[in-house]
């Protein structure tokens, strides 16, 4: 039996940076183990959702799993909910939620300083106000905190999810009201705007935020809402096992990524001691993967820190985190798996602080592969590899072939 591990380093690709002598963080990083591996690996680059298109983390993962986003993507909200262990019912409307800081209607910090001190207590205190809104509209509202500033909002009992976002992905701009895109969504927009306003009024006078101010931490006083989606379960024949005939498990910490895997029918596991930040326990991921390899054909591993550091415009820290991945995650996997793939779900610029359309590097290591002359795992080197430039949905088919689970056309 071939043991396969599929490693996704979130936001791996980047741009060249003057702070790194005009190298990307991946190019600048010292990664002895990965570079040793790539010498005997097939290499290339991936446009996860297509050339020139900027992938989201959700669509990037769907594509890597082999699902065409034009057909299967329903919006991020349901992934956040599924990954937060919320049991969705058909018709539930789910949203990605960011707890944030607003002053006089202007967004000051979209991520509350990535510090969730007091957030759970704040949500408990808000419960009675939320219940009044539920009673007024005859609906159910679920608000759940995920990792750092991230959360999920689910509303049960409304007709339409067709509303605008109030998250412009920018700071120092006025936060817009949520608008309805069709008449059936008028009540949805009304409920969301009331929920946001009531949370803002409540939070500004809460003791938790007084404590956060004393600690010089951005206050939690606003709900940024985006990526509305209505839940409909994936058809049985489209589930990952039925589609490809392989048993798989997805290891991650942040809920959204676990939710994408759950949506396509994979088993999921959050390794003990992990946190989904740049201070990640990477050893726990490698230990968990090795312990599960006999039960599954593919063990997927998702690491978030590379992306977070790019969004925070910290290229030096991203470089150091990649070096940690090389030291703390990769060696045990190389020693225990026959088939190893390393890539990213998208590129994130540590200059711009956002996702970009540039392709991500990929390497594939297995016995008797057609390795080329690439000696360094990086954006500009991998483009010269034997895999060439591929679309994201292609890589799982190549991977499955090497796993012995190939898809054959014709006889």
C-alpha positions in Angstrom: 0.0 0.0 0.0 1.3 3.4 -1.0 1.1 6.0 1.8 0.4 9.5 0.6 0.7 12.9 2.3 -0.6 16.1 0.6 0.8 19.3 2.3 -0.9 22.6 1.7 1.0 25.7 2.9 -1.6 28.5 2.9 -0.6 31.6 1.0 2.8 30.0 0.1 3.6 32.0 -3.0 4.6 35.7 -2.7 6.3 38.5 -4.5 10.0 39.5 -4.5 10.7 41.8 -1.6 13.5 44.4 -1.1 13.7 43.4 2.6 14.8 40.0 1.3 17.3 41.2 -1.3 14.7 41.0 -4.1 13.7 37.4 -3.2 10.4 36.0 -2.1 10.2 34.6 1.4 10.2 31.1 0.0 13.3 31.8 -2.1 15.1 33.4 0.8 14.3 30.7 3.3 16.9 28.1 4.2 15.1 24.8 3.8 17.6 22.0 3.7 15.0 19.2 3.9 12.7 20.4 1.2 15.5 21.3 -1.2 17.0 17.9 -0.7 13.6 16.4 -1.5 13.1 18.5 -4.6 16.3 17.3 -6.3 14.5 14.0 -6.8 11.0 15.3 -7.3 8.8 16.5 -10.1 8.2 20.2 -9.9 5.9 22.8 -11.4 3.5 25.6 -10.6 -0.3 25.7 -10.2 -2.9 28.3 -11.0 -5.3 27.0 -8.4 -8.5 28.5 -9.9 -7.1 29.6 -13.3 -4.5 32.0 -14.7 -5.1 35.6 -13.7 -7.8 34.8 -11.2 -7.2 35.5 -7.5 -8.2 32.5 -5.5 -9.9 32.6 -2.1 -8.7 30.0 0.5 -12.0 28.2 0.1 -11.9 28.0 -3.7 -8.2 27.2 -3.7 -8.8 24.2 -1.6 -11.8 23.0 -3.6 -9.7 23.2 -6.7 -6.8 21.2 -5.1 -9.4 18.5 -4.2 -10.4 18.4 -7.9 -13.7 20.3 -7.7 -14.4 22.9 -10.4 -15.3 26.0 -8.5 -17.7 27.2 -11.2 -19.9 24.2 -10.4 -19.3 23.4 -6.8 -18.6 26.6 -4.9 -21.6 27.9 -3.0 -19.9 30.5 -0.8 -17.5 30.5 2.1 -20.1 30.8 4.9 -21.2 27.2 4.9 -17.5 26.0 5.1 -17.0 28.2 8.2 -20.1 26.7 9.8 -19.3 23.1 9.0 -15.7 23.5 10.3 -17.1 25.0 13.5 -19.1 21.8 14.1 -22.4 23.5 13.5 -24.9 21.0 12.2 -26.4 22.7 9.2 -29.9 22.1 7.9 -31.0 22.6 4.3 -31.7 26.3 3.7 -29.6 27.6 6.6 -27.8 30.8 5.6 -24.2 31.0 6.8 -21.7 33.9 6.8 -18.0 34.4 7.5 -17.7 36.7 10.4 -14.7 38.9 11.5 -14.8 40.5 14.9 -13.3 44.0 14.3 -12.7 47.5 15.6 -14.7 50.5 14.3 -14.6 54.1 15.4 -17.2 56.6 14.3 -18.3 54.2 11.5 -14.7 53.8 10.2 -13.0 50.4 10.2 -9.8 50.7 12.3 -8.7 47.1 12.6 -10.3 44.3 10.7 -8.8 41.6 12.9 -8.9 43.1 16.5 -5.1 42.8 16.5 -5.4 39.0 16.1 -6.0 39.0 19.8 -9.2 37.3 21.0 -8.9 38.2 24.7 -12.3 38.3 26.3 -14.2 37.4 23.1 -16.0 34.3 24.4 -17.2 36.2 27.5 -18.4 39.1 25.3 -20.5 36.7 23.2 -22.0 35.2 26.3 -23.0 38.7 27.5 -24.5 39.4 24.1 -26.7 36.3 24.2 -29.8 38.0 25.7 -29.8 40.7 23.1 -29.4 38.1 20.3 -32.4 36.3 21.7 -34.6 39.4 21.4 -33.7 39.6 17.7 -34.6 35.9 17.3 -37.9 36.4 19.0 -38.8 39.5 17.0 -38.2 37.8 13.6 -39.0 34.2 14.5 -35.5 32.9 13.5 -32.5 31.2 15.1 -29.1 32.9 15.2 -25.8 31.1 15.9 -22.6 33.1 16.4 -19.5 31.1 17.1 -15.9 32.2 17.5 -13.2 30.3 15.6 -9.5 31.3 15.7 -8.2 34.8 16.5 -10.6 37.3 15.0 -12.5 34.8 12.9 -16.0 33.5 13.5 -19.1 32.3 11.8 -22.7 33.4 11.7 -25.6 31.1 10.9 -29.3 32.2 10.5 -32.1 29.7 10.3 -35.5 30.7 9.1 -34.8 33.4 6.5 -35.6 32.9 2.8 -32.7 34.4 0.8 -28.9 34.8 1.2 -28.7 37.4 -1.6 -27.2 40.3 0.3 -24.1 42.4 0.0 -21.0 42.2 2.4 -20.1 44.9 4.8 -16.4 43.8 4.8 -14.5 45.8 2.1 -11.2 44.1 3.0 -9.8 47.5 3.7 -9.1 49.7 6.8 -9.6 53.4 7.4 -12.8 53.3 5.3 -16.5 53.8 6.2 -18.3 50.5 6.8 -21.2 50.2 4.5 -24.7 48.9 5.4 -25.7 45.5 4.2 -28.1 45.8 1.2 -30.4 43.2 -0.3 -29.9 42.0 -3.9 -33.4 40.7 -4.4 -36.7 41.4 -2.7 -36.8 38.1 -0.9 -33.5 39.1 0.9 -34.9 42.3 2.3 -35.6 40.8 5.7 -32.2 39.1 5.7 -30.5 42.5 5.2 -32.7 44.0 7.9 -31.8 41.3 10.4 -28.1 41.6 9.7 -28.0 45.4 10.0 -29.9 45.2 13.3 -27.6 42.5 14.7 -24.6 44.6 13.7 -25.9 47.8 15.2 -27.1 46.1 18.4 -23.7 44.4 18.8 -21.9 47.7 18.3 -24.0 49.5 20.9 -23.6 46.7 23.4 -19.9 46.1 22.9 -18.9 49.8 23.3 -20.2 49.8 26.8 -19.0 46.3 27.9 -16.4 45.7 30.6 -14.4 43.4 28.4 -13.5 46.3 26.0 -12.6 48.5 29.0 -10.1 45.8 29.9 -8.8 45.5 26.3 -8.2 49.3 26.3 -6.2 49.0 29.5 -4.1 46.3 27.9 -3.7 48.5 24.7 -5.5 45.9 22.6 -8.0 47.0 19.9 -11.6 46.8 21.2 -14.1 44.2 19.8 -17.1 46.3 18.8 -18.2 45.4 15.3 -19.2 42.5 13.1 -17.8 42.4 9.6 -19.9 39.9 7.5 -19.2 38.4 4.1 -19.5 35.4 1.9 -23.2 34.6 2.4 -24.2 31.1 1.4 -27.2 28.8 1.7 -26.6 25.2 2.7 -27.3 22.4 0.3 -25.5 19.1 0.9 -23.1 17.8 -1.8 -24.6 15.0 -3.9 -23.5 11.6 -2.7 -21.8 10.7 -5.9 -19.7 13.8 -5.7 -18.3 13.0 -2.3 -14.5 12.6 -2.3 -14.5 8.8 -1.7 -17.2 8.1 -4.2 -15.6 10.3 -6.8 -12.0 8.9 -6.4 -12.3 5.7 -4.5 -9.8 6.8 -1.8 -10.1 7.2 2.0 -8.8 10.6 3.1 -8.4 12.7 6.2 -7.7 16.4 6.4 -5.6 17.8 9.3 -6.0 21.5 10.0 -6.9 23.9 12.8 -8.9 26.9 11.5 -12.6 26.0 11.0 -13.0 27.1 7.3 -10.5 24.6 6.0 -11.9 21.8 8.0 -15.3 22.8 6.6 -14.3 22.5 3.0 -13.0 19.0 3.7 -16.2 18.1 5.5 -18.3 19.4 2.7 -16.6 17.1 0.2 -16.9 14.1 2.6 -13.4 13.8 4.0 -12.7 12.8 7.6 -11.2 15.7 9.5 -9.0 16.0 12.6 -7.6 19.0 14.5 -4.2 17.8 15.9 -3.7 18.3 19.6 -1.9 21.5 20.7 -2.3 23.2 17.3 -3.7 26.8 17.0 -3.8 27.8 13.4 -1.4 30.7 13.9 2.2 31.5 13.0 3.1 30.1 16.4 1.9 26.7 15.3 2.8 23.3 16.8 4.2 21.8 13.6 5.5 18.6 15.3 1.9 17.8 16.3 0.9 17.8 12.6 3.7 15.4 11.6 3.0 13.1 14.6 -0.8 13.0 13.7 -0.1 12.3 10.1 2.2 9.4 10.7 -0.3 7.9 13.3 -3.1 8.0 10.7 -1.2 6.8 7.5 -2.3 3.1 7.8 -6.0 4.0 8.0 -6.1 6.4 5.0 -4.9 6.5 1.4 -4.2 10.2 1.7 -3.4 12.4 4.7 -3.9 16.1 3.8 -2.1 18.7 6.0 -3.0 22.4 6.0 -0.7 25.0 7.6 -2.1 28.5 8.1 0.8 30.6 9.4 2.4 31.4 6.0 -0.8 33.2 4.9 -1.4 35.1 8.1 2.1 36.5 8.1 1.6 37.7 4.4 -1.6 39.4 5.3 0.2 41.1 8.2 2.9 42.2 5.7 5.7 40.4 7.6 8.0 38.9 4.9 10.9 38.2 7.3 8.7 36.4 9.7 7.1 34.4 6.8 10.7 33.4 5.8 11.4 32.2 9.3 8.1 30.3 9.5 8.9 28.4 6.3 12.3 27.5 7.8 10.4 26.1 10.8 8.2 24.1 8.5 11.3 22.6 6.9 12.8 21.7 10.3 9.8 20.7 12.3 7.2 19.3 9.9 9.0 17.8 6.8 11.6 15.3 8.1 9.2 12.9 9.8 6.9 13.0 6.8 9.8 12.2 4.4 10.8 9.3 6.6 7.2 7.8 6.7 5.4 8.5 3.4 6.0 7.0 -0.1 4.2 9.8 -1.9 4.7 13.4 -0.9 3.2 16.6 -2.4 3.9 20.1 -1.2 2.1 23.2 -2.6 -0.1 26.1 -1.6 -3.7 27.0 -2.1 -2.9 30.5 -3.4 -0.2 33.2 -3.3 -0.4 36.0 -0.8 1.7 39.1 -1.1 3.5 40.2 2.0 3.9 43.6 0.3 0.2 44.2 -0.5 -1.2 42.1 2.4 -3.7 40.3 0.1 -4.1 37.3 -2.1 -2.7 37.6 -5.6 -3.2 35.7 -8.9 0.5 34.5 -9.2 0.8 30.7 -9.4 2.0 28.6 -6.5 5.0 26.1 -6.6 4.3 22.4 -6.3 6.6 19.4 -5.9 5.7 15.7 -6.2 8.0 13.0 -4.8 7.5 9.3 -5.4 9.6 6.3 -6.5 10.9 6.4 -10.1 9.5 9.8 -10.8 10.6 12.0 -13.7 12.6 14.5 -11.7 14.3 17.3 -13.5 17.0 19.9 -12.7 15.2 22.0 -10.1 17.3 22.3 -6.9 15.3 24.9 -4.9 11.7 24.9 -3.9 10.6 28.4 -5.0 8.2 30.2 -7.3 10.8 31.0 -10.0 12.6 27.7 -9.9 9.6 25.4 -9.9 8.3 26.9 -13.1 11.2 25.1 -14.9 10.2 21.7 -13.5 8.9 18.6 -15.4 5.2 19.2 -14.2 5.1 22.5 -16.0 2.2 24.9 -15.3 -1.1 23.3 -14.3 -4.6 24.2 -13.2 -5.3 23.4 -9.6 -7.9 20.7 -10.4 -5.3 18.8 -12.4 -2.9 18.0 -9.5 -5.2 15.6 -7.7 -5.5 13.4 -10.8 -1.8 13.3 -11.2 -1.4 12.5 -7.5 -4.0 9.7 -7.6 -2.2 8.1 -10.5 1.0 7.9 -8.5 -1.1 6.5 -5.6 -2.3 3.7 -7.8 -5.9 5.1 -7.8 -5.7 6.4 -11.4 -8.6 7.6 -13.5 -8.6 5.8 -16.9 -10.3 7.0 -20.0 -10.9 4.4 -22.7 -9.8 0.7 -22.6 
